[in-house]
Amino acid sequence: MSFQFSDGEAFTTSAASYMYRPATPYETTPRVMLDVAIEGIHTEAIIHTY
């Protein structure tokens, strides 16, 4: 999956594995979820897919 800005310019330029599921057990809307490392700190990024 490749993300783009609204003008079509690429937001990402590589590929990674991801999950497509609700962010919490209390939500029903699936979101793109992926593991990221920012300055050596590992966390999960949630991309809203409205």
mmCIF file of the N, C-alpha and C atoms, coordinates in Angstrom:
data_MODEL
# 
_entry.id   MODEL 
# 
loop_
_atom_site.group_PDB 
_atom_site.id 
_atom_site.type_symbol 
_atom_site.label_atom_id 
_atom_site.label_alt_id 
_atom_site.label_comp_id 
_atom_site.label_asym_id 
_atom_site.label_entity_id 
_atom_site.label_seq_id 
_atom_site.pdbx_PDB_ins_code 
_atom_site.Cartn_x 
_atom_site.Cartn_y 
_atom_site.Cartn_z 
_atom_site.occupancy 
_atom_site.B_iso_or_equiv 
_atom_site.pdbx_formal_charge 
_atom_site.auth_seq_id 
_atom_site.auth_comp_id 
_atom_site.auth_asym_id 
_atom_site.auth_atom_id 
_atom_site.pdbx_PDB_model_num 
ATOM 1   N N  . MET A 1 1  ? 0.844   -1.168 0.000  1.00 0.00 ? 1  MET A N  1 
ATOM 2   C CA . MET A 1 1  ? 0.000   0.000  0.000  1.00 0.00 ? 1  MET A CA 1 
ATOM 3   C C  . MET A 1 1  ? 0.890   1.231  0.000  1.00 0.00 ? 1  MET A C  1 
ATOM 4   N N  . SER A 1 2  ? 0.597   2.163  -0.844 1.00 0.00 ? 2  SER A N  1 
ATOM 5   C CA . SER A 1 2  ? 1.347   3.411  -0.922 1.00 0.00 ? 2  SER A CA 1 
ATOM 6   C C  . SER A 1 2  ? 0.401   4.569  -0.605 1.00 0.00 ? 2  SER A C  1 
ATOM 7   N N  . PHE A 1 3  ? 0.834   5.453  0.273  1.00 0.00 ? 3  PHE A N  1 
ATOM 8   C CA . PHE A 1 3  ? 0.008   6.593  0.649  1.00 0.00 ? 3  PHE A CA 1 
ATOM 9   C C  . PHE A 1 3  ? 0.367   7.810  -0.181 1.00 0.00 ? 3  PHE A C  1 
ATOM 10  N N  . GLN A 1 4  ? -0.647  8.656  -0.413 1.00 0.00 ? 4  GLN A N  1 
ATOM 11  C CA . GLN A 1 4  ? -0.448  9.862  -1.210 1.00 0.00 ? 4  GLN A CA 1 
ATOM 12  C C  . GLN A 1 4  ? -1.137  11.037 -0.534 1.00 0.00 ? 4  GLN A C  1 
ATOM 13  N N  . PHE A 1 5  ? -0.583  12.244 -0.766 1.00 0.00 ? 5  PHE A N  1 
ATOM 14  C CA . PHE A 1 5  ? -1.258  13.461 -0.349 1.00 0.00 ? 5  PHE A CA 1 
ATOM 15  C C  . PHE A 1 5  ? -2.449  13.682 -1.271 1.00 0.00 ? 5  PHE A C  1 
ATOM 16  N N  . SER A 1 6  ? -3.336  14.592 -0.924 1.00 0.00 ? 6  SER A N  1 
ATOM 17  C CA . SER A 1 6  ? -4.530  14.840 -1.740 1.00 0.00 ? 6  SER A CA 1 
ATOM 18  C C  . SER A 1 6  ? -4.197  15.306 -3.154 1.00 0.00 ? 6  SER A C  1 
ATOM 19  N N  . ASP A 1 7  ? -2.997  15.880 -3.360 1.00 0.00 ? 7  ASP A N  1 
ATOM 20  C CA . ASP A 1 7  ? -2.610  16.317 -4.703 1.00 0.00 ? 7  ASP A CA 1 
ATOM 21  C C  . ASP A 1 7  ? -1.947  15.201 -5.517 1.00 0.00 ? 7  ASP A C  1 
ATOM 22  N N  . GLY A 1 8  ? -1.866  13.994 -4.953 1.00 0.00 ? 8  GLY A N  1 
ATOM 23  C CA . GLY A 1 8  ? -1.292  12.854 -5.658 1.00 0.00 ? 8  GLY A CA 1 
ATOM 24  C C  . GLY A 1 8  ? 0.182   12.628 -5.395 1.00 0.00 ? 8  GLY A C  1 
ATOM 25  N N  . GLU A 1 9  ? 0.855   13.559 -4.723 1.00 0.00 ? 9  GLU A N  1 
ATOM 26  C CA . GLU A 1 9  ? 2.282   13.398 -4.406 1.00 0.00 ? 9  GLU A CA 1 
ATOM 27  C C  . GLU A 1 9  ? 2.454   12.256 -3.407 1.00 0.00 ? 9  GLU A C  1 
ATOM 28  N N  . ALA A 1 10 ? 3.505   11.477 -3.594 1.00 0.00 ? 10 ALA A N  1 
ATOM 29  C CA . ALA A 1 10 ? 3.746   10.325 -2.722 1.00 0.00 ? 10 ALA A CA 1 
ATOM 30  C C  . ALA A 1 10 ? 4.071   10.764 -1.291 1.00 0.00 ? 10 ALA A C  1 
ATOM 31  N N  . PHE A 1 11 ? 3.404   10.137 -0.334 1.00 0.00 ? 11 PHE A N  1 
ATOM 32  C CA . PHE A 1 11 ? 3.665   10.363 1.085  1.00 0.00 ? 11 PHE A CA 1 
ATOM 33  C C  . PHE A 1 11 ? 4.646   9.318  1.592  1.00 0.00 ? 11 PHE A C  1 
ATOM 34  N N  . THR A 1 12 ? 4.596   8.145  0.995  1.00 0.00 ? 12 THR A N  1 
ATOM 35  C CA . THR A 1 12 ? 5.519   7.058  1.339  1.00 0.00 ? 12 THR A CA 1 
ATOM 36  C C  . THR A 1 12 ? 6.213   6.587  0.069  1.00 0.00 ? 12 THR A C  1 
ATOM 37  N N  . THR A 1 13 ? 7.388   6.011  0.244  1.00 0.00 ? 13 THR A N  1 
ATOM 38  C CA . THR A 1 13 ? 8.135   5.548  -0.928 1.00 0.00 ? 13 THR A CA 1 
ATOM 39  C C  . THR A 1 13 ? 8.633   4.118  -0.776 1.00 0.00 ? 13 THR A C  1 
ATOM 40  N N  . SER A 1 14 ? 8.133   3.400  0.221  1.00 0.00 ? 14 SER A N  1 
ATOM 41  C CA . SER A 1 14 ? 8.566   2.015  0.413  1.00 0.00 ? 14 SER A CA 1 
ATOM 42  C C  . SER A 1 14 ? 7.364   1.184  0.844  1.00 0.00 ? 14 SER A C  1 
ATOM 43  N N  . ALA A 1 15 ? 7.610   -0.055 1.187  1.00 0.00 ? 15 ALA A N  1 
ATOM 44  C CA . ALA A 1 15 ? 6.531   -0.952 1.585  1.00 0.00 ? 15 ALA A CA 1 
ATOM 45  C C  . ALA A 1 15 ? 6.812   -1.521 2.974  1.00 0.00 ? 15 ALA A C  1 
ATOM 46  N N  . ALA A 1 16 ? 5.749   -1.856 3.694  1.00 0.00 ? 16 ALA A N  1 
ATOM 47  C CA . ALA A 1 16 ? 5.877   -2.451 5.023  1.00 0.00 ? 16 ALA A CA 1 
ATOM 48  C C  . ALA A 1 16 ? 4.642   -3.292 5.291  1.00 0.00 ? 16 ALA A C  1 
ATOM 49  N N  . SER A 1 17 ? 4.779   -4.261 6.171  1.00 0.00 ? 17 SER A N  1 
ATOM 50  C CA . SER A 1 17 ? 3.607   -5.043 6.553  1.00 0.00 ? 17 SER A CA 1 
ATOM 51  C C  . SER A 1 17 ? 2.745   -4.195 7.483  1.00 0.00 ? 17 SER A C  1 
ATOM 52  N N  . TYR A 1 18 ? 1.459   -4.451 7.468  1.00 0.00 ? 18 TYR A N  1 
ATOM 53  C CA . TYR A 1 18 ? 0.535   -3.677 8.286  1.00 0.00 ? 18 TYR A CA 1 
ATOM 54  C C  . TYR A 1 18 ? -0.675  -4.533 8.626  1.00 0.00 ? 18 TYR A C  1 
ATOM 55  N N  . MET A 1 19 ? -1.484  -4.055 9.565  1.00 0.00 ? 19 MET A N  1 
ATOM 56  C CA . MET A 1 19 ? -2.745  -4.693 9.921  1.00 0.00 ? 19 MET A CA 1 
ATOM 57  C C  . MET A 1 19 ? -3.862  -3.723 9.564  1.00 0.00 ? 19 MET A C  1 
ATOM 58  N N  . TYR A 1 20 ? -5.013  -4.250 9.220  1.00 0.00 ? 20 TYR A N  1 
ATOM 59  C CA . TYR A 1 20 ? -6.184  -3.433 8.917  1.00 0.00 ? 20 TYR A CA 1 
ATOM 60  C C  . TYR A 1 20 ? -7.282  -3.892 9.865  1.00 0.00 ? 20 TYR A C  1 
ATOM 61  N N  . ARG A 1 21 ? -7.437  -3.163 10.977 1.00 0.00 ? 21 ARG A N  1 
ATOM 62  C CA . ARG A 1 21 ? -8.372  -3.568 12.021 1.00 0.00 ? 21 ARG A CA 1 
ATOM 63  C C  . ARG A 1 21 ? -8.767  -2.346 12.842 1.00 0.00 ? 21 ARG A C  1 
ATOM 64  N N  . PRO A 1 22 ? -9.817  -2.466 13.669 1.00 0.00 ? 22 PRO A N  1 
ATOM 65  C CA . PRO A 1 22 ? -10.151 -1.366 14.572 1.00 0.00 ? 22 PRO A CA 1 
ATOM 66  C C  . PRO A 1 22 ? -8.988  -1.096 15.532 1.00 0.00 ? 22 PRO A C  1 
ATOM 67  N N  . ALA A 1 23 ? -8.815  0.150  15.928 1.00 0.00 ? 23 ALA A N  1 
ATOM 68  C CA . ALA A 1 23 ? -7.699  0.533  16.794 1.00 0.00 ? 23 ALA A CA 1 
ATOM 69  C C  . ALA A 1 23 ? -7.868  0.034  18.218 1.00 0.00 ? 23 ALA A C  1 
ATOM 70  N N  . THR A 1 24 ? -9.105  -0.076 18.685 1.00 0.00 ? 24 THR A N  1 
ATOM 71  C CA . THR A 1 24 ? -9.369  -0.558 20.046 1.00 0.00 ? 24 THR A CA 1 
ATOM 72  C C  . THR A 1 24 ? -10.509 -1.569 19.999 1.00 0.00 ? 24 THR A C  1 
ATOM 73  N N  . PRO A 1 25 ? -10.687 -2.329 21.066 1.00 0.00 ? 25 PRO A N  1 
ATOM 74  C CA . PRO A 1 25 ? -11.809 -3.284 21.093 1.00 0.00 ? 25 PRO A CA 1 
ATOM 75  C C  . PRO A 1 25 ? -13.181 -2.614 21.055 1.00 0.00 ? 25 PRO A C  1 
ATOM 76  N N  . TYR A 1 26 ? -13.239 -1.311 21.339 1.00 0.00 ? 26 TYR A N  1 
ATOM 77  C CA . TYR A 1 26 ? -14.504 -0.597 21.404 1.00 0.00 ? 26 TYR A CA 1 
ATOM 78  C C  . TYR A 1 26 ? -14.877 0.085  20.089 1.00 0.00 ? 26 TYR A C  1 
ATOM 79  N N  . GLU A 1 27 ? -14.033 -0.004 19.084 1.00 0.00 ? 27 GLU A N  1 
ATOM 80  C CA . GLU A 1 27 ? -14.298 0.617  17.790 1.00 0.00 ? 27 GLU A CA 1 
ATOM 81  C C  . GLU A 1 27 ? -14.683 -0.433 16.766 1.00 0.00 ? 27 GLU A C  1 
ATOM 82  N N  . THR A 1 28 ? -15.370 0.011  15.720 1.00 0.00 ? 28 THR A N  1 
ATOM 83  C CA . THR A 1 28 ? -15.728 -0.900 14.623 1.00 0.00 ? 28 THR A CA 1 
ATOM 84  C C  . THR A 1 28 ? -15.093 -0.491 13.306 1.00 0.00 ? 28 THR A C  1 
ATOM 85  N N  . THR A 1 29 ? -14.617 0.746  13.194 1.00 0.00 ? 29 THR A N  1 
ATOM 86  C CA . THR A 1 29 ? -14.023 1.235  11.963 1.00 0.00 ? 29 THR A CA 1 
ATOM 87  C C  . THR A 1 29 ? -12.588 0.714  11.844 1.00 0.00 ? 29 THR A C  1 
ATOM 88  N N  . PRO A 1 30 ? -12.276 -0.039 10.789 1.00 0.00 ? 30 PRO A N  1 
ATOM 89  C CA . PRO A 1 30 ? -10.896 -0.512 10.642 1.00 0.00 ? 30 PRO A CA 1 
ATOM 90  C C  . PRO A 1 30 ? -9.956  0.629  10.249 1.00 0.00 ? 30 PRO A C  1 
ATOM 91  N N  . ARG A 1 31 ? -8.723  0.520  10.691 1.00 0.00 ? 31 ARG A N  1 
ATOM 92  C CA . ARG A 1 31 ? -7.691  1.512  10.382 1.00 0.00 ? 31 ARG A CA 1 
ATOM 93  C C  . ARG A 1 31 ? -6.419  0.770  9.984  1.00 0.00 ? 31 ARG A C  1 
ATOM 94  N N  . VAL A 1 32 ? -5.563  1.443  9.267  1.00 0.00 ? 32 VAL A N  1 
ATOM 95  C CA . VAL A 1 32 ? -4.260  0.875  8.925  1.00 0.00 ? 32 VAL A CA 1 
ATOM 96  C C  . VAL A 1 32 ? -3.365  1.039  10.155 1.00 0.00 ? 32 VAL A C  1 
ATOM 97  N N  . MET A 1 33 ? -2.810  -0.059 10.642 1.00 0.00 ? 33 MET A N  1 
ATOM 98  C CA . MET A 1 33 ? -1.967  -0.052 11.829 1.00 0.00 ? 33 MET A CA 1 
ATOM 99  C C  . MET A 1 33 ? -0.624  -0.675 11.467 1.00 0.00 ? 33 MET A C  1 
ATOM 100 N N  . LEU A 1 34 ? 0.465   -0.015 11.833 1.00 0.00 ? 34 LEU A N  1 
ATOM 101 C CA . LEU A 1 34 ? 1.776   -0.577 11.543 1.00 0.00 ? 34 LEU A CA 1 
ATOM 102 C C  . LEU A 1 34 ? 2.767   -0.236 12.643 1.00 0.00 ? 34 LEU A C  1 
ATOM 103 N N  . ASP A 1 35 ? 3.745   -1.107 12.807 1.00 0.00 ? 35 ASP A N  1 
ATOM 104 C CA . ASP A 1 35 ? 4.805   -0.888 13.778 1.00 0.00 ? 35 ASP A CA 1 
ATOM 105 C C  . ASP A 1 35 ? 5.830   0.064  13.181 1.00 0.00 ? 35 ASP A C  1 
ATOM 106 N N  . VAL A 1 36 ? 6.269   1.037  13.990 1.00 0.00 ? 36 VAL A N  1 
ATOM 107 C CA . VAL A 1 36 ? 7.272   1.998  13.546 1.00 0.00 ? 36 VAL A CA 1 
ATOM 108 C C  . VAL A 1 36 ? 8.321   2.174  14.637 1.00 0.00 ? 36 VAL A C  1 
ATOM 109 N N  . ALA A 1 37 ? 9.478   2.664  14.253 1.00 0.00 ? 37 ALA A N  1 
ATOM 110 C CA . ALA A 1 37 ? 10.528  3.026  15.197 1.00 0.00 ? 37 ALA A CA 1 
ATOM 111 C C  . ALA A 1 37 ? 10.923  4.467  14.916 1.00 0.00 ? 37 ALA A C  1 
ATOM 112 N N  . ILE A 1 38 ? 10.816  5.310  15.926 1.00 0.00 ? 38 ILE A N  1 
ATOM 113 C CA . ILE A 1 38 ? 11.176  6.719  15.798 1.00 0.00 ? 38 ILE A CA 1 
ATOM 114 C C  . ILE A 1 38 ? 12.295  6.990  16.780 1.00 0.00 ? 38 ILE A C  1 
ATOM 115 N N  . GLU A 1 39 ? 13.470  7.288  16.243 1.00 0.00 ? 39 GLU A N  1 
ATOM 116 C CA . GLU A 1 39 ? 14.663  7.502  17.051 1.00 0.00 ? 39 GLU A CA 1 
ATOM 117 C C  . GLU A 1 39 ? 14.871  6.369  18.051 1.00 0.00 ? 39 GLU A C  1 
ATOM 118 N N  . GLY A 1 40 ? 14.679  5.145  17.574 1.00 0.00 ? 40 GLY A N  1 
ATOM 119 C CA . GLY A 1 40 ? 14.933  3.963  18.376 1.00 0.00 ? 40 GLY A CA 1 
ATOM 120 C C  . GLY A 1 40 ? 13.801  3.555  19.310 1.00 0.00 ? 40 GLY A C  1 
ATOM 121 N N  . ILE A 1 41 ? 12.718  4.305  19.343 1.00 0.00 ? 41 ILE A N  1 
ATOM 122 C CA . ILE A 1 41 ? 11.578  3.966  20.184 1.00 0.00 ? 41 ILE A CA 1 
ATOM 123 C C  . ILE A 1 41 ? 10.523  3.289  19.308 1.00 0.00 ? 41 ILE A C  1 
ATOM 124 N N  . HIS A 1 42 ? 10.179  2.055  19.655 1.00 0.00 ? 42 HIS A N  1 
ATOM 125 C CA . HIS A 1 42 ? 9.215   1.287  18.874 1.00 0.00 ? 42 HIS A CA 1 
ATOM 126 C C  . HIS A 1 42 ? 7.803   1.537  19.396 1.00 0.00 ? 42 HIS A C  1 
ATOM 127 N N  . THR A 1 43 ? 6.894   1.781  18.463 1.00 0.00 ? 43 THR A N  1 
ATOM 128 C CA . THR A 1 43 ? 5.498   2.015  18.818 1.00 0.00 ? 43 THR A CA 1 
ATOM 129 C C  . THR A 1 43 ? 4.615   1.596  17.645 1.00 0.00 ? 43 THR A C  1 
ATOM 130 N N  . GLU A 1 44 ? 3.327   1.780  17.787 1.00 0.00 ? 44 GLU A N  1 
ATOM 131 C CA . GLU A 1 44 ? 2.390   1.432  16.725 1.00 0.00 ? 44 GLU A CA 1 
ATOM 132 C C  . GLU A 1 44 ? 1.765   2.706  16.184 1.00 0.00 ? 44 GLU A C  1 
ATOM 133 N N  . ALA A 1 45 ? 1.775   2.866  14.874 1.00 0.00 ? 45 ALA A N  1 
ATOM 134 C CA . ALA A 1 45 ? 1.158   4.014  14.230 1.00 0.00 ? 45 ALA A CA 1 
ATOM 135 C C  . ALA A 1 45 ? -0.231  3.616  13.747 1.00 0.00 ? 45 ALA A C  1 
ATOM 136 N N  . ILE A 1 46 ? -1.161  4.529  13.897 1.00 0.00 ? 46 ILE A N  1 
ATOM 137 C CA . ILE A 1 46 ? -2.541  4.303  13.451 1.00 0.00 ? 46 ILE A CA 1 
ATOM 138 C C  . ILE A 1 46 ? -2.872  5.352  12.396 1.00 0.00 ? 46 ILE A C  1 
ATOM 139 N N  . ILE A 1 47 ? -3.254  4.899  11.222 1.00 0.00 ? 47 ILE A N  1 
ATOM 140 C CA . ILE A 1 47 ? -3.580  5.812  10.132 1.00 0.00 ? 47 ILE A CA 1 
ATOM 141 C C  . ILE A 1 47 ? -5.087  5.767  9.938  1.00 0.00 ? 47 ILE A C  1 
ATOM 142 N N  . HIS A 1 48 ? -5.724  6.905  10.141 1.00 0.00 ? 48 HIS A N  1 
ATOM 143 C CA . HIS A 1 48 ? -7.183  6.977  9.992  1.00 0.00 ? 48 HIS A CA 1 
ATOM 144 C C  . HIS A 1 48 ? -7.523  6.874  8.511  1.00 0.00 ? 48 HIS A C  1 
ATOM 145 N N  . THR A 1 49 ? -8.521  6.065  8.204  1.00 0.00 ? 49 THR A N  1 
ATOM 146 C CA . THR A 1 49 ? -8.879  5.780  6.811  1.00 0.00 ? 49 THR A CA 1 
ATOM 147 C C  . THR A 1 49 ? -10.291 6.240  6.501  1.00 0.00 ? 49 THR A C  1 
ATOM 148 N N  . TYR A 1 50 ? -10.623 7.451  6.875  1.00 0.00 ? 50 TYR A N  1 
ATOM 149 C CA . TYR A 1 50 ? -11.974 7.966  6.647  1.00 0.00 ? 50 TYR A CA 1 
ATOM 150 C C  . TYR A 1 50 ? -12.206 8.192  5.178  1.00 0.00 ? 50 TYR A C  1 
# 
